[in-house]
Amino acid sequence: MKNNVLRALSVAIVFPLVSGLLWAHHSNAVIDKDNATTVTGTVTKLVFANPHPAFYFDADVKGSQGNVVNWFAISGGGVLALRKVGWTNKTLKPGDRILVQGHQIKDGRPLMGSRRLYRCSGEEVQLSYDESSEYMTRVIWEPIDPERVREMCAKGTLEGTIKPKL
């Protein structure tokens, strides 16, 4: 009886400590969650795998050296969460023209956590975020009108707080 009580007490103490560690990899300390970044470009690759699907795309606007900048964006929740909102491994294909809104990482590399994703036709591609959550952002993400998406894609957009390493 005494051993069972000690085991239950041990689990009750240790489990909350360990479970906190399991969430630690979801820190958003590296992203600039106070500023929005909008980039248009052409998809080069979709990696539809856990822990978070991601996609690569060439930005329409060239970097400071005149070179094409290949961006990397995390696309939302895990594979199961994205499947629930309709994603498959064919949702984004090389050659697709897209507009991505999100948060660039603080050190200036062309990496971002995406918050909204659009095809250049104007169609929004659903991500699996809870829109009301401030965990990943302090920016209010309003949907972009399809006509405005098409305009931004046509002119090649790179706007917001873009870090200087481009």
N, C-alpha and C positions, 0 to 999 in steps of 0.2 A: 504494500500500500504506500509506504513511504517513498519507494523508488518511482512509482507511477506519478505521485505528486511532484517529485523533483523533475521528472521528465517533462511533465506538462508545464511546469514553471519555467524550465529551460527553454522550451519551444516558445512560450509566450514572451520571453525576453529576447531571444536571439532572432526570431522571425522578423519583427519590425526593423531590427538593425540591418539585417541582410537584405530585406526587400527594398530599403532605401537605396542600397548600392545598385540594385538592378535598374533603377531609373536614372542613375547618374550619367549614363552615356547620352541622354537626351538634353544635355545642357545646351543652351542657346547663347552661351557667353561669347562665342566667336563671331556671331552675326551682329550687324548693326541694325537692331530691331527698332530703332527710332527713326530710320529713314527708309524710304521706298526707292527701288531701282526698277526701271522698265527697260527691257531690251527686246529687240526684234531680231530674228535670224532664221537660219535654216538648220533643221535637225540633222545631226550627223550620226547619232546613235542613241538607242534606248536600252538601258539595262534594267529589265523587269525582274528584279531579284530582291530578296530580303537582305539587310534589314529595311532598306528604303529604296524603292526604285528611283532611278535617276536618268537624266538625259543630257546629252551633249549637243550644243548647237553653235554654229558659227554666227557671230554677231554681224549685223549689217554694217555697222560703223567700224572702221578700222582703228587699230590702236595707235599710240603716239608714234610708233616706228613705221606706220603705214601697212602693217601686217594684219591679216584677219585674226580676230581674237576668238578662240574656241572657249565657250562658256560651259560650265558644268552646273546643273541644277538638281537639287533633291526635289522629288515630285510629290511629296506628301507622306501619308502614312505608309505602312507596310503593304506588301502585295495583297493580302486579304482585304485590307481596308479599301484599297484602290479598286479591287475587283467588285466590291459592293457598290461602288459608284460607276461601274461600267468599264473599267480599264481592262485591257488585255495586253499581251506582248506586241500587239499591232496597233495600239492606240496612237503612238507616234512612230513614224517611219522616216528613214533618211530621205531628205528632200522636202519634208513638210515644212511649210513656212509658219512660224509661230511668233507670238508676243508673250513674254513672260514678265510678270511683276513679282517682286520678292525683295529679299534682303541680301545684299552682298556681304561677304565676310569682311571683318574689320581690317585685315592686313592688306586689302587691295587686290588680291587675286580674283580672277573672273569666276568666282564660285558663289552660288546663291541658294538660299532656301526659297523655293517658289511659293507664292501665296495665291496667285491667280494665273491661269494659263489660257491662252486663246489661240485658235487657228487664225491665220490672217484672213480667212473668209469672214471672220467676225464671230464665229461660234466659240463659246466658252467650253473648255474641257474641264470637267469637274475634278477637283482635288478633294481629298478626304479630311480637310481641316474643319474644326469647329470654328465657324466665323466669329463667334462671340468670345473666343479665348484670347486673353492678352499674353499668354505664356510665350508665344512665338513673336509677338509684334505689339507695338503701341500705335501703329498706323491703322487708320480706318480704311479698309479695302472696299471701295465702291465698285460695283460692276462697270465695265466700260461699254458704252453703246457700240453695237456692231459696226456702224459706219465709222466711228472714231477709231476702232481697231484697224479697219481697212486703211484709213488715212495714215495712221502711225506706221503700219507695215509698208505702205507705199513709199514713205519718205525715209524709212530706215531709222528707227528710234533707239537712242541710247540716252536715257534721261534719268534724273533723280540724283541721288548722291552717289556718283561713280567715283571710286577711289583712283588715285593718280597712277597706279601701276599698270594701267591699260596702255 
